[in-house]
Amino acid sequence: MGQDKLSNRQKLELAAEAGLQAIPYVGSSLSTIYFGTKQIKSINRLERFYRDLRKDLDSLKDAIIPIEQHDPDALGSLIEKVNEKIENEHQERKFSAYKSYMKSLLLHPVNPTNYDKKAAFLEALNSMLILEIDMIVLFFQNSGKVIQVRSISKTGVDQYAIVGAISRLRTFGFIKPSNRSLEIGLGDNMLSESYTITSYGSEFVQFTLL
């Protein structure tokens, strides 16, 4: 295949492979680790994803909406994005979340009006750490309640990793600050801040994590 006929993705992979191989001493081994099983793993992940998705949808088949209710270009674009992310996903928690996302796509019409929101949910999920997923689930489970940062703890996780996760969730628009009870002189104000989930955050959880 001529270089001019390669897709952009293929060109990037060739460049990455050449770059890895050029690393002194370990380059060849790194290239083998990454590219030696990359295609096989990608295929296996996609096959497993759709096999599991089919099983999950067996009990929901009556709720799957007719394909005519979707905008084909919008739906096709989102499915393509999901496939690209599944090919590289190794974390079971996010693998399950992508299944939930796909089920939601098939149960609710996708059209140009809601495409951006659904695409934003997918990109947010893709970039989120497991800790951030745990945090948004915590806020969802306590919908309507105000949670102070210092009251959140997770075994083996530094308190300021939680602060960072909450900051990211706020950036996504998934949580919002409540009446902040800043304890002047009683410690770090970041730990004294309080948050609650937004309606947008609740919709994200329902669409991607349930």
Phi and psi in degrees as GROMACS dihedral restraints (atoms count N, CA, C in turn):
[ dihedral_restraints ]
;  ai    aj    ak    al  type     phi  dphi    fc
    3     4     5     6     1   -70.3    20    10
    4     5     6     7     1   151.6    20    10
    6     7     8     9     1   -58.0    20    10
    7     8     9    10     1   -32.9    20    10
    9    10    11    12     1   -73.2    20    10
   10    11    12    13     1   -14.6    20    10
   12    13    14    15     1   -97.6    20    10
   13    14    15    16     1    -4.0    20    10
   15    16    17    18     1   -74.0    20    10
   16    17    18    19     1   144.6    20    10
   18    19    20    21     1   -74.0    20    10
   19    20    21    22     1   164.3    20    10
   21    22    23    24     1   -58.9    20    10
   22    23    24    25     1   -38.8    20    10
   24    25    26    27     1   -64.0    20    10
   25    26    27    28     1   -42.8    20    10
   27    28    29    30     1   -64.1    20    10
   28    29    30    31     1   -39.3    20    10
   30    31    32    33     1   -63.6    20    10
   31    32    33    34     1   -41.2    20    10
   33    34    35    36     1   -64.0    20    10
   34    35    36    37     1   -40.6    20    10
   36    37    38    39     1   -67.3    20    10
   37    38    39    40     1   -37.6    20    10
   39    40    41    42     1   -64.5    20    10
   40    41    42    43     1   -41.0    20    10
   42    43    44    45     1   -65.3    20    10
   43    44    45    46     1   -41.3    20    10
   45    46    47    48     1   -65.8    20    10
   46    47    48    49     1   -41.5    20    10
   48    49    50    51     1   -63.0    20    10
   49    50    51    52     1   -43.9    20    10
   51    52    53    54     1   -63.9    20    10
   52    53    54    55     1   -39.6    20    10
   54    55    56    57     1   -64.3    20    10
   55    56    57    58     1   -43.5    20    10
   57    58    59    60     1   -63.5    20    10
   58    59    60    61     1   -43.4    20    10
   60    61    62    63     1   -65.1    20    10
   61    62    63    64     1   -23.5    20    10
   63    64    65    66     1   -80.6    20    10
   64    65    66    67     1   -11.4    20    10
   66    67    68    69     1   -67.8    20    10
   67    68    69    70     1   129.1    20    10
   69    70    71    72     1   -58.5    20    10
   70    71    72    73     1   142.1    20    10
   72    73    74    75     1    70.5    20    10
   73    74    75    76     1   -49.2    20    10
   75    76    77    78     1  -110.9    20    10
   76    77    78    79     1     0.6    20    10
   78    79    80    81     1   -57.6    20    10
   79    80    81    82     1   -46.2    20    10
   81    82    83    84     1   -63.1    20    10
   82    83    84    85     1   -41.7    20    10
   84    85    86    87     1   -66.3    20    10
   85    86    87    88     1   -42.0    20    10
   87    88    89    90     1   -61.3    20    10
   88    89    90    91     1   -42.8    20    10
   90    91    92    93     1   -61.7    20    10
   91    92    93    94     1   -40.6    20    10
   93    94    95    96     1   -65.5    20    10
   94    95    96    97     1   -43.3    20    10
   96    97    98    99     1   -59.9    20    10
   97    98    99   100     1   -44.4    20    10
   99   100   101   102     1   -79.0    20    10
  100   101   102   103     1   -51.7    20    10
  102   103   104   105     1   -91.6    20    10
  103   104   105   106     1   -21.8    20    10
  105   106   107   108     1   -60.3    20    10
  106   107   108   109     1   -37.1    20    10
  108   109   110   111     1  -119.9    20    10
  109   110   111   112     1     5.9    20    10
  111   112   113   114     1   -59.0    20    10
  112   113   114   115     1   -49.5    20    10
  114   115   116   117     1   -66.0    20    10
  115   116   117   118     1   -42.6    20    10
  117   118   119   120     1   -62.3    20    10
  118   119   120   121     1   -44.9    20    10
  120   121   122   123     1   -62.8    20    10
  121   122   123   124     1   -41.8    20    10
  123   124   125   126     1   -61.1    20    10
  124   125   126   127     1   -44.7    20    10
  126   127   128   129     1   -64.5    20    10
  127   128   129   130     1   -44.4    20    10
  129   130   131   132     1   -63.0    20    10
  130   131   132   133     1   -39.2    20    10
  132   133   134   135     1   -65.2    20    10
  133   134   135   136     1   -43.3    20    10
  135   136   137   138     1   -65.6    20    10
  136   137   138   139     1   -41.7    20    10
  138   139   140   141     1   -63.0    20    10
  139   140   141   142     1   -44.3    20    10
  141   142   143   144     1   -65.8    20    10
  142   143   144   145     1   -40.6    20    10
  144   145   146   147     1   -58.0    20    10
  145   146   147   148     1   -50.2    20    10
  147   148   149   150     1   -75.3    20    10
  148   149   150   151     1   -28.4    20    10
  150   151   152   153     1   -65.5    20    10
  151   152   153   154     1   -46.8    20    10
  153   154   155   156     1   -66.8    20    10
  154   155   156   157     1   -38.8    20    10
  156   157   158   159     1   -63.1    20    10
  157   158   159   160     1   -41.0    20    10
  159   160   161   162     1   -61.4    20    10
  160   161   162   163     1   -42.3    20    10
  162   163   164   165     1   -63.3    20    10
  163   164   165   166     1   -42.8    20    10
  165   166   167   168     1   -64.0    20    10
  166   167   168   169     1   -34.3    20    10
  168   169   170   171     1   -82.6    20    10
  169   170   171   172     1   -12.3    20    10
  171   172   173   174     1   -57.5    20    10
  172   173   174   175     1   -37.9    20    10
  174   175   176   177     1   -84.3    20    10
  175   176   177   178     1    -6.5    20    10
  177   178   179   180     1  -116.7    20    10
  178   179   180   181     1    10.8    20    10
  180   181   182   183     1   -59.8    20    10
  181   182   183   184     1   -29.7    20    10
  183   184   185   186     1   -72.1    20    10
  184   185   186   187     1   -18.1    20    10
  186   187   188   189     1   -93.9    20    10
  187   188   189   190     1   -11.0    20    10
  189   190   191   192     1   -68.3    20    10
  190   191   192   193     1   126.2    20    10
  192   193   194   195     1   -80.8    20    10
  193   194   195   196     1   153.3    20    10
  195   196   197   198     1   -58.3    20    10
  196   197   198   199     1   142.5    20    10
  198   199   200   201     1   -60.0    20    10
  199   200   201   202     1   -25.4    20    10
  201   202   203   204     1   -65.8    20    10
  202   203   204   205     1   -17.8    20    10
  204   205   206   207     1   -81.2    20    10
  205   206   207   208     1    -8.7    20    10
  207   208   209   210     1   -96.1    20    10
  208   209   210   211     1   151.9    20    10
  210   211   212   213     1   -81.4    20    10
  211   212   213   214     1   117.5    20    10
  213   214   215   216     1   -60.5    20    10
  214   215   216   217     1   -37.5    20    10
  216   217   218   219     1   -68.3    20    10
  217   218   219   220     1   -42.4    20    10
  219   220   221   222     1   -65.9    20    10
  220   221   222   223     1   -47.1    20    10
  222   223   224   225     1   -63.9    20    10
  223   224   225   226     1   -45.1    20    10
  225   226   227   228     1   -60.1    20    10
  226   227   228   229     1   -39.0    20    10
  228   229   230   231     1   -63.7    20    10
  229   230   231   232     1   -43.7    20    10
  231   232   233   234     1   -67.8    20    10
  232   233   234   235     1   -39.3    20    10
  234   235   236   237     1   -63.3    20    10
  235   236   237   238     1   -40.7    20    10
  237   238   239   240     1   -60.6    20    10
  238   239   240   241     1   -41.9    20    10
  240   241   242   243     1   -65.0    20    10
  241   242   243   244     1   -40.8    20    10
  243   244   245   246     1   -61.7    20    10
  244   245   246   247     1   -46.2    20    10
  246   247   248   249     1   -58.3    20    10
  247   248   249   250     1   -42.9    20    10
  249   250   251   252     1   -61.5    20    10
  250   251   252   253     1   -37.4    20    10
  252   253   254   255     1   -76.2    20    10
  253   254   255   256     1   -37.3    20    10
  255   256   257   258     1   -63.2    20    10
  256   257   258   259     1   -37.4    20    10
  258   259   260   261     1   -55.2    20    10
  259   260   261   262     1   -30.3    20    10
  261   262   263   264     1  -113.1    20    10
  262   263   264   265     1     6.3    20    10
  264   265   266   267     1   -90.5    20    10
  265   266   267   268     1   123.3    20    10
  267   268   269   270     1  -112.7    20    10
  268   269   270   271     1    -6.8    20    10
  270   271   272   273     1   -92.1    20    10
  271   272   273   274     1   125.0    20    10
  273   274   275   276     1   -60.9    20    10
  274   275   276   277     1   -37.8    20    10
  276   277   278   279     1   -62.0    20    10
  277   278   279   280     1   -42.7    20    10
  279   280   281   282     1   -77.0    20    10
  280   281   282   283     1   -31.4    20    10
  282   283   284   285     1   -57.6    20    10
  283   284   285   286     1   -44.4    20    10
  285   286   287   288     1   -66.4    20    10
  286   287   288   289     1   -36.6    20    10
  288   289   290   291     1   -65.1    20    10
  289   290   291   292     1   -38.1    20    10
  291   292   293   294     1   -65.2    20    10
  292   293   294   295     1   -34.0    20    10
  294   295   296   297     1   -64.2    20    10
  295   296   297   298     1   -43.7    20    10
  297   298   299   300     1   -61.2    20    10
  298   299   300   301     1   -40.2    20    10
  300   301   302   303     1   -61.8    20    10
  301   302   303   304     1   -46.2    20    10
  303   304   305   306     1   -64.2    20    10
  304   305   306   307     1   -39.5    20    10
  306   307   308   309     1   -61.2    20    10
  307   308   309   310     1   -41.7    20    10
  309   310   311   312     1   -63.6    20    10
  310   311   312   313     1   -37.9    20    10
  312   313   314   315     1   -59.8    20    10
  313   314   315   316     1   -39.6    20    10
  315   316   317   318     1   -80.9    20    10
  316   317   318   319     1   -15.1    20    10
  318   319   320   321     1   -99.5    20    10
  319   320   321   322     1   -10.7    20    10
  321   322   323   324     1  -134.0    20    10
  322   323   324   325     1   138.4    20    10
  324   325   326   327     1   -59.6    20    10
  325   326   327   328     1   137.4    20    10
  327   328   329   330     1  -107.2    20    10
  328   329   330   331     1   125.7    20    10
  330   331   332   333     1  -145.5    20    10
  331   332   333   334     1   171.5    20    10
  333   334   335   336     1   -58.3    20    10
  334   335   336   337     1   -26.4    20    10
  336   337   338   339     1   -70.2    20    10
  337   338   339   340     1   -40.5    20    10
  339   340   341   342     1  -104.4    20    10
  340   341   342   343     1     3.7    20    10
  342   343   344   345     1   -57.8    20    10
  343   344   345   346     1   -47.5    20    10
  345   346   347   348     1   -60.1    20    10
  346   347   348   349     1   -41.3    20    10
  348   349   350   351     1   -64.2    20    10
  349   350   351   352     1   -44.9    20    10
  351   352   353   354     1   -65.9    20    10
  352   353   354   355     1   -37.7    20    10
  354   355   356   357     1   -66.9    20    10
  355   356   357   358     1   -38.7    20    10
  357   358   359   360     1   -64.6    20    10
  358   359   360   361     1   -40.8    20    10
  360   361   362   363     1   -59.9    20    10
  361   362   363   364     1   -43.0    20    10
  363   364   365   366     1   -65.8    20    10
  364   365   366   367     1   -43.2    20    10
  366   367   368   369     1   -68.2    20    10
  367   368   369   370     1   -36.5    20    10
  369   370   371   372     1   -63.9    20    10
  370   371   372   373     1   -47.1    20    10
  372   373   374   375     1   -58.8    20    10
  373   374   375   376     1   -42.9    20    10
  375   376   377   378     1   -60.5    20    10
  376   377   378   379     1   -37.3    20    10
  378   379   380   381     1   -89.6    20    10
  379   380   381   382     1   -10.6    20    10
  381   382   383   384     1   -76.3    20    10
  382   383   384   385     1   141.6    20    10
  384   385   386   387     1   -81.5    20    10
  385   386   387   388     1   160.5    20    10
  387   388   389   390     1   -59.0    20    10
  388   389   390   391     1   -37.1    20    10
  390   391   392   393     1   -60.0    20    10
  391   392   393   394     1   -41.1    20    10
  393   394   395   396     1   -67.2    20    10
  394   395   396   397     1   -36.0    20    10
  396   397   398   399     1   -64.4    20    10
  397   398   399   400     1   -43.8    20    10
  399   400   401   402     1   -59.3    20    10
  400   401   402   403     1   -40.1    20    10
  402   403   404   405     1   -68.2    20    10
  403   404   405   406     1   -43.3    20    10
  405   406   407   408     1   -69.0    20    10
  406   407   408   409     1   -32.8    20    10
  408   409   410   411     1   -65.3    20    10
  409   410   411   412     1   -40.3    20    10
  411   412   413   414     1   -59.2    20    10
  412   413   414   415     1   -46.2    20    10
  414   415   416   417     1   -65.0    20    10
  415   416   417   418     1   -38.0    20    10
  417   418   419   420     1   -65.2    20    10
  418   419   420   421     1   -42.2    20    10
  420   421   422   423     1   -66.8    20    10
  421   422   423   424     1   -18.9    20    10
  423   424   425   426     1  -114.4    20    10
  424   425   426   427     1    34.9    20    10
  426   427   428   429     1   -54.0    20    10
  427   428   429   430     1   134.2    20    10
  429   430   431   432     1    89.2    20    10
  430   431   432   433     1   -10.7    20    10
  432   433   434   435     1  -103.1    20    10
  433   434   435   436     1   151.2    20    10
  435   436   437   438     1   -96.7    20    10
  436   437   438   439     1   129.7    20    10
  438   439   440   441     1  -117.0    20    10
  439   440   441   442     1   125.4    20    10
  441   442   443   444     1   -85.4    20    10
  442   443   444   445     1   139.4    20    10
  444   445   446   447     1   -57.0    20    10
  445   446   447   448     1   -42.4    20    10
  447   448   449   450     1   -66.1    20    10
  448   449   450   451     1   -15.9    20    10
  450   451   452   453     1   -84.6    20    10
  451   452   453   454     1    -7.8    20    10
  453   454   455   456     1   -93.8    20    10
  454   455   456   457     1   128.8    20    10
  456   457   458   459     1  -143.3    20    10
  457   458   459   460     1   154.2    20    10
  459   460   461   462     1  -146.9    20    10
  460   461   462   463     1   128.5    20    10
  462   463   464   465     1   -54.4    20    10
  463   464   465   466     1   127.9    20    10
  465   466   467   468     1    79.8    20    10
  466   467   468   469     1     3.9    20    10
  468   469   470   471     1  -113.5    20    10
  469   470   471   472     1   128.3    20    10
  471   472   473   474     1   -63.9    20    10
  472   473   474   475     1   142.7    20    10
  474   475   476   477     1   -58.7    20    10
  475   476   477   478     1   -31.8    20    10
  477   478   479   480     1   -82.4    20    10
  478   479   480   481     1   -14.5    20    10
  480   481   482   483     1   -69.3    20    10
  481   482   483   484     1   -36.4    20    10
  483   484   485   486     1   -66.6    20    10
  484   485   486   487     1   -41.1    20    10
  486   487   488   489     1   -57.8    20    10
  487   488   489   490     1   -44.4    20    10
  489   490   491   492     1   -64.7    20    10
  490   491   492   493     1   -40.3    20    10
  492   493   494   495     1   -63.5    20    10
  493   494   495   496     1   -42.1    20    10
  495   496   497   498     1   -66.2    20    10
  496   497   498   499     1   -37.3    20    10
  498   499   500   501     1   -61.6    20    10
  499   500   501   502     1   -40.9    20    10
  501   502   503   504     1   -66.8    20    10
  502   503   504   505     1   -40.9    20    10
  504   505   506   507     1   -62.5    20    10
  505   506   507   508     1   -36.9    20    10
  507   508   509   510     1   -65.9    20    10
  508   509   510   511     1   -38.6    20    10
  510   511   512   513     1   -62.7    20    10
  511   512   513   514     1   -37.5    20    10
  513   514   515   516     1   -69.3    20    10
  514   515   516   517     1   -17.4    20    10
  516   517   518   519     1    88.5    20    10
  517   518   519   520     1    13.4    20    10
  519   520   521   522     1   -85.2    20    10
  520   521   522   523     1   -24.3    20    10
  522   523   524   525     1  -134.5    20    10
  523   524   525   526     1   160.8    20    10
  525   526   527   528     1  -137.5    20    10
  526   527   528   529     1   149.8    20    10
  528   529   530   531     1   -68.8    20    10
  529   530   531   532     1   140.7    20    10
  531   532   533   534     1   -98.7    20    10
  532   533   534   535     1  -164.0    20    10
  534   535   536   537     1   -63.3    20    10
  535   536   537   538     1   111.3    20    10
  537   538   539   540     1   -78.5    20    10
  538   539   540   541     1   123.1    20    10
  540   541   542   543     1   -94.7    20    10
  541   542   543   544     1    76.2    20    10
  543   544   545   546     1   -70.0    20    10
  544   545   546   547     1   117.7    20    10
  546   547   548   549     1   -89.1    20    10
  547   548   549   550     1    86.3    20    10
  549   550   551   552     1   -57.8    20    10
  550   551   552   553     1   122.2    20    10
  552   553   554   555     1    79.4    20    10
  553   554   555   556     1     2.8    20    10
  555   556   557   558     1  -112.5    20    10
  556   557   558   559     1    21.6    20    10
  558   559   560   561     1   132.2    20    10
  559   560   561   562     1  -166.5    20    10
  561   562   563   564     1   -73.8    20    10
  562   563   564   565     1   124.4    20    10
  564   565   566   567     1   -63.7    20    10
  565   566   567   568     1   -28.2    20    10
  567   568   569   570     1   -61.4    20    10
  568   569   570   571     1   -35.2    20    10
  570   571   572   573     1   -77.2    20    10
  571   572   573   574     1   -16.9    20    10
  573   574   575   576     1   -91.3    20    10
  574   575   576   577     1    -9.1    20    10
  576   577   578   579     1   -71.6    20    10
  577   578   579   580     1   149.0    20    10
  579   580   581   582     1  -122.3    20    10
  580   581   582   583     1   144.9    20    10
  582   583   584   585     1  -136.5    20    10
  583   584   585   586     1   161.3    20    10
  585   586   587   588     1  -141.3    20    10
  586   587   588   589     1   155.8    20    10
  588   589   590   591     1   -74.1    20    10
  589   590   591   592     1   147.0    20    10
  591   592   593   594     1   -91.7    20    10
  592   593   594   595     1   167.2    20    10
  594   595   596   597     1   -63.8    20    10
  595   596   597   598     1   -33.7    20    10
  597   598   599   600     1   -65.1    20    10
  598   599   600   601     1   -42.0    20    10
  600   601   602   603     1   -64.3    20    10
  601   602   603   604     1   -40.3    20    10
  603   604   605   606     1   -63.2    20    10
  604   605   606   607     1   -40.3    20    10
  606   607   608   609     1   -65.1    20    10
  607   608   609   610     1   -39.1    20    10
  609   610   611   612     1   -59.9    20    10
  610   611   612   613     1   -47.8    20    10
  612   613   614   615     1   -61.7    20    10
  613   614   615   616     1   -45.2    20    10
  615   616   617   618     1   -64.7    20    10
  616   617   618   619     1   -32.6    20    10
  618   619   620   621     1   -82.9    20    10
  619   620   621   622     1   -30.5    20    10
  621   622   623   624     1  -118.5    20    10
  622   623   624   625     1   -18.7    20    10
  624   625   626   627     1  -120.9    20    10
  625   626   627   628     1    -4.9    20    10
